[in-house]
Amino acid sequence: MTTDLLTRRYATIGRHSPLFYDEPVHLVSASGVWLTAADGRRFLDAYNNVPHVGHTHPRVVAAMTEQAATLNVHTRYLNEKVLDYAEALIARFEPELDRVLFTNSGSEANELAFRIAGQHTGARGILVTDFSYHGNTSLLAGATTGLQTHEGLAEHVRAFHVPDLDTDRRDPDVVRDEALAAVDTAIAELVQGGHGVAGVIIESIFSTEGMPRVPAGFVEGLAARVRAAGGLVVGDEVQAGLGRTGRTFWGYQRYDLVPDLVTLGKPLGNGHPLAAVITGHDLLEEFGSRNEYFNTFAGNPVSSAVGLEVLRVIDDEGLWERSRRLGDEIRERLGELVATDPRLGPVKGDGLFFGFGVFEDAEQTRPDAATTKRIVEAVKARGVLLSRIGPTGSVLKIRPPLAIQDAELPVLLDAIRGAVAEVLG
């Protein structure tokens, strides 16, 4: 069956849309944190952050089907459900972030955020981190450093390095100041090149970069420099938002920072195509006065019903608090694991987005992507799905839905321990 499906996929979608794992998984159903394959195997999903409150959550499915059976309509009509959701979502942000523009995907949200920033500043220059991904539109392909794109880095884009105290063990202040000096250089290059600075986009836990442990003051210093150059700060919360990191509801709230624009993706809709740009009254009024902007389907009544129920489930089931509590327990257990082999560690991340690095040497100077991949495949063989990230692909990427239960933690941790023991010997 898998071979037949691959043949059909290659004949229609082609060979360049990537699949996970050496042996692709043919999935037929899901519930909570569990995925079921066509051959009956069940997998604990510790990879996909999109079903934030769990796959096919009964309340989310009921909200979707009830609204779909009642009304779904163009967003240029009035509908109470849309406004209920807009108000509930905005209430989760600081008072100065009081307006929302709905989109269908995180890519579209990031594209729109930079459209707003460009019009506000009159500049084109974009700052990105040196191994990042924020979407796959034309603009974002030219600002992507963490994936191969034919476009390459656009002339109006400059990348800067995110410091990591786990790999750079010098004095934290020295590491921070050196990294911020590189930001100063990137800004100067944009200005001297005539591009100006429209803004910077950061994902608050720098997940694609391997979840580095950044020095105190780096993020705040970065934002201050961009704003001093006339640019705006875009906070990409597609992966870190909705309580994922446990400590705060939005990832950027880990810092002394309120972005000018916040972009959200499909976790808002638990996988349903729902995303958004959050900003303030003044920016939205400025943009709206110049553009007849609308989106036919983004934030439609069905999407809004789904998004509203996701927020309610997070509250009613205490998922944000659970993310913090389970995240602390997981980091403790993983800390015990990495202590058994000097080629492992350190433990990365926060809440229910975590992992650890794999190295060739005990000094942890040579990241080991090949061994990391073998661990991912060995974990899959034990019924758990996860992935790997970072510039060298040597950090395990683990992010189960927030709906994971205490009783399911041993399944996840035992699979990781067993895979590590098998691969490292």
N, C-alpha and C positions, 0 to 999 in steps of 0.2 A: 504493500500500500504506500509506504513512504517513497519508494522508487517511482511509482506511478505519479504521485503528487509532485515530486521533483521534476519529472518529465513535463508535466502540465505547466508547472510554474515557469520553467525555463522557456517553454514555448509561448508563454503569454507575458509574464512579468519580466523575464530575462534573467541572466545570471549575475547581474550587478547590484541587485537588491539583497543585502546580506541576510543570512540566517544565523541563528545562534548555534554553537556547538558543532563538533565534528560530525555527529549524527543528529540531524535536525529532529526536533520533537514535533510529532503530529498530535495537536491538542484538539479535544472535542468538547470539553466542558470544564467548569471551574466553580468553586465555592469557597469563600473565605480566603485562606492563604493556599488552598490546594488546587492544583491543576490535574486534570485527568487526560491521559493520552489514549489514542485509538486502541492500543494493545492492552489497555486496562491499568497500566502503571500510573501511580499517583506521584506528583512532585510537589514539594513545598516551594512556593514561589518566593524566593528571597532576592529576586532580581528586579522585578518590574514595579516601579513606584507609581504607575498610573492608577491601578485600582486601590486608591489610598485607604478606603475603609473596608477593603476586601472585595474579591471578585463576586459579582452577582449578589451584592448585599440585598436582602429581601426588601428592605424599606426603600432603597434607591430604585430597584427594579419596579416596585409598586408605584412610586412617584412618577417614574418615566412613563409607564404604561397608562396610568390614569390620565395624565396630561395629554399623552398622544391620542388617547381615545376621546378626549374632550375638544382640544383645539391646539393646533400648531400653525402659526401664522407669521407672515412677513413682519420684521421688526419695526416697520414704519407705521404699524398700528399700535394703539394703546392696549396694554394688557397688565392686569394687576400682578400676575405671577412674576413677570419680569421685574417689576418695581420692588416686590417683596424681596427678591433675591439681591437686587442691586443694593438695597438698604442694608440687608443682612451682611453682605460682603464688605461694604465700605465700613460698617461698624467695627470690623476687625482691625482697622488701621488707625494711625494717628490722626488727630483732627485736621491737620493740613492736607491729608490725602483723602479728599472727600468727593471725588468724581471717578466714574468707571466708564471705560469703553470696552465693550465685549468683542472678542474675536473667536476664531475657531481653533486656534492652535498657538503654542508658545512661539513658534517661528513667526507667525503673523503678528503676535503681540510685540515681539522684539522689533520687527520691521516697523510697525506703527510707532513704537516709542522713539525710534531714531528719526522717523519722519517728523514727529512733533518737536524733538530736540533740534533738528536741523532748521526747521522754520523759526523756532524761537531764537536761536543763536545766530542765524545767518551763516553758519559754518558747516563744513562737511566732515571735519576730522573726527575720527573715532579711535578711542583707546580700548584695547582688549588685552586680556592676559595671554601669555605665550603658549598655552596649551588649553584652549577653550572651545566650546561649541555652544552656540545659542540659536541655531536654526539653519534652514536650508533654502531660504529665498535667495534671490540674486544678490541683494545687499549683504546678507549675512554670510553667503558663501565667500565673499571677498573679505570678510572679517573673521573667518574661521581659521584657527591655528591648530586645533586638535584633531582634525580629520583632513584627509587628502581631498583637495578640490582643484579642478582644472584652472579656476579663476586665480588661485593664489592670493596673496595678501594685496588688497587694493592700495593704490598710491596714497589714498587719504586715510589709511589705517596704520596704526603703530601698535606693536605688541610690547608688553612689559612683563618682567618676570615676577612671579609670586614667590616670596621667600618662604622657606620651610625650616623651622628650627629643629625638625627631626633629622634633617640631612645636612644642614649648615649649623654646626655646633659652636660657632663663634658667639661673642656677646650679643644678646638679642637686640640691643640698641644699635650696634654696628650693622647687623644684618638688616634691620629696618631702615636705617638711614641710607645704606647703600642701595636698597631696593627703591626707595623714594627718589634718590638721585637719578636712577634710571627712568623713573616716571617724568621727572623734570626734563630729561633729555628728549624723551618721546614727545612731550608737549612742545618743546622748543622746535623740534623738527617739523611738527605739523604747522606751527605758526610760521616758521621760516619758509615752508613749502607753499604758503598761501591757502592752506586748507582751513586754518583756524581749528577750534576745538568745539565740536558739537556735544561731545559727552564721552563718558566711559560706561561700559557695561560690565558688571561683575555678578557672579553667582556666589552667594555669601559664604558657602562652605567650600568653594573652589573644587567641586567634586571631580570634574573631568581632569583637573590637574593632580588628582591623587589625594585629595583632602589634606593639604599641607597644614601644618601648625604655624600660623602666621604670627609674627611678633606683635605685641601690644602696640596700638597706635598706627599700624600700617594702613589699615582700611580707612581710618579717619583721616590720616595724612594724605592718602590718595584722593579721597573725595574733596578735601580742602584745596588741593592743587588744581584739580579739574575745575572746580567752581571759580577759583581765582583767575583761571584762564578763560572764563566765560562759558564753560560747558556745564552740562547737566549730568547727574548721576542716575543711571538706570540700574535698578536692582532686579536681577533675574531670579525669580522665586519658583521656577518650574519644578526644581528638584528639592529645594530646601524648605518650601512653604507648607502651610497647613499643619504645623506641629511636628513635622518630620524630624527635626533635630532635638525635640524634647524640651530644650531650655526655653525657647521662645516660640510663639506661634508662627512668626515669619523669621527667616534666617537672618536678615539684616538687623534684626533687633538684638542680636548678640553684640552689636557694636554701638557706639555713640553716633548713630547715623540714621537719618530719615532720607531715603532717596527722593529725587524729584519725580521719578516715574518708577513704578513697580510692574513687572510683567509676570503673568501667571499662565500656566498651561493646563493640560488635560487632567491632572489630578483633581482640579476643581470639579470635574464632572465624572470622576471615578472611571475615566476612560472614554466617556462620551465626549465628543468634540466641543469642548468649552474652554475658553481662555479669556484673558482680560488684560487691559492696561489700567492701572490705578494711578491717578495723579491728582493735582489740586485744581481748584476753581479757576485760577488765573490762567494756567497753562491751557486748560481745556477751552476756556472762552476765547483765548487768543487763536488757538488752532481752529476752533469751530467757526470763528468769524471769517476765516480765510478759505475754508474748505467745506463743501457740501458732502461731509463724510457720513456714510452709513454702511451697515453690513447686513445683508439680507437674512442670514441665518444665525449669526453669532448672538448668543443670549436670547434665543427665541423661547417661547413658553415651555417647551419640553426641556430644553437645556437648562432653563432657569429652575424648573421644578427639580431637576436632578441636582444642580448645584446647591440649592437650598437644603435638600435632604442630606447631602454630604456634610454640610456644616452642622446640621442638627444631630446627625449620627456621631460626629466627632465629639460634640458636647455630651450627648446622652450616654455614650459608651465610655467616656473619659479617655479617648484615644490619645489626646495630646499628653495627658499625664502619664498614660501607659508607656508612651514612647520614651519619656524621660526615665521612668523607673526601669523598664526592661533594657533600655540602652545602657544604664549604669551597670546592670547585672551582666549584660553581654560583654561589656568592656572588661569587667573583672575576670570573667571566664576566659576571654581571649588573651588577656594579660598572662594568665597562668599557662596558656598554650604556648605563646611566643617565648616565654621564659625557658621552655624546654629545649630550644634550639637557637643558637645565636644567628642563624640565617633568617630568622623570622622577626618581624616587628619593624617599627613600633605599631601599636594599635592606633588606628586613625578614626576620625569622625566623631559623631555625637548622636544621641537618640537612636532612632532606627535607620541610620545611614552610617555604616561603619565598615572597617576592613583592616587589613594589615599588609605590610610589604613583605616581599620574598626576595632574598639576595643569594648570590653565588658564594659569598664569603662571610666569615664570622664578623668581620669589621663593618659589614653592610655598606660597602662602597661600590659594589657591582650589582645593580638590580637584575633579577633573573626572570625575564618575561616567559621563557619557555617552561620553566618549572611552575610558574604561576598558572599558566594555561593548563598544564597537566593536573594541577590541584583542582581547577574549575571543572575539568572533565571527570575527575575522580569523585568530586562532590555530587555531580549530576548522576553518576552511577549509583550513588547512595540515596537518590530520590530527592535531592535539593538542587534548585537552580539558582546560580549566582553568576557573576561576571568578573571582569578585571578592568582596571582603569589606570590613569597616570601616563605621563609622557613616554614611559618605557613599557607600559602594560604590565607592571609588576606589583600592583596593589589590588588585592581582592576587593571587589565592590559588592557589598551586601546590604540590601535594603528591602526587607519584607514589608508587606502592607501593615499599616498601623493596627490592623485587626488581629495580628498574631496573638495567640493566647500563651499564658505562662506554660501550660502543658506542652506546647509545641516547640518551646525553646530547646529542650533536649534533642529533638529531632534535628534541628538546625545545627546545634553545636556539636553533636556526636558525628554528624556527617562531615563537618569541617575537620574535627580531630582525626577521624578515620582516614580521610583523604590525605591530610598532611603526613600522617604516619606511613601510609602506603607509598607516597611519592618521595618523601625525604628519607625513608628507611629508619 
